[in-house]
Amino acid sequence: MSARWTPIWADERPPLIAAYLEQFGRFPTVAETFRQLPDPADHPTFRVVGSRGLR
């Protein structure tokens, strides 16, 4: 599998983090992490581009 990634800057993260929390925020470790670090700048976020499935 080959993939590249590009960073998503902090000012672009809030809608992505909101979607992530909507789906996974019920898990205790996820909820606790975001309670302790609520600032989007504290969460490295990346866009995966050019990925291919496993063969």
C-alpha positions as CSV (number, residue, x, y, z in Angstrom):
1,M,0.0,0.0,0.0
2,S,1.3,3.4,-0.9
3,A,-0.1,6.7,0.5
4,R,0.9,10.3,0.9
5,W,-0.5,12.7,3.4
6,T,-0.8,16.5,3.7
7,P,-1.3,18.4,7.0
8,I,-4.7,20.0,7.7
9,W,-4.0,23.4,9.4
10,A,-5.6,24.2,12.7
11,D,-8.1,26.7,11.3
12,E,-9.5,24.0,9.0
13,R,-9.8,21.2,11.7
14,P,-13.0,22.1,13.6
15,P,-15.5,20.6,11.2
16,L,-13.4,17.5,10.7
17,I,-13.0,17.1,14.5
18,A,-16.7,17.6,15.0
19,A,-17.5,14.8,12.5
20,Y,-14.9,12.6,14.2
21,L,-16.4,13.3,17.7
22,E,-19.9,12.6,16.3
23,Q,-18.9,9.2,15.2
24,F,-16.3,8.2,17.9
25,G,-16.8,10.6,20.8
26,R,-18.8,8.0,22.8
27,F,-15.6,6.1,23.4
28,P,-14.2,7.0,26.8
29,T,-10.6,7.5,25.6
30,V,-11.7,9.7,22.7
31,A,-14.0,11.8,24.9
32,E,-11.4,12.2,27.6
33,T,-8.7,13.2,25.2
34,F,-10.8,16.0,23.7
35,R,-11.9,17.1,27.2
36,Q,-8.3,17.5,28.2
37,L,-7.2,19.0,24.9
38,P,-10.1,20.9,23.4
39,D,-8.1,23.1,21.1
40,P,-8.0,21.8,17.5
41,A,-4.4,22.9,17.3
42,D,-3.5,20.2,19.8
43,H,-4.6,17.4,17.5
44,P,-2.4,16.7,14.4
45,T,-4.7,16.1,11.5
46,F,-3.8,14.9,8.1
47,R,-5.5,14.3,4.7
48,V,-4.4,10.9,3.1
49,V,-4.1,11.2,-0.7
50,G,-3.1,8.7,-3.3
51,S,-3.8,5.7,-1.2
52,R,-4.5,2.3,-2.8
53,G,-6.1,-0.8,-1.2
54,L,-4.0,-3.8,-0.1
55,R,-3.3,-6.3,-2.8
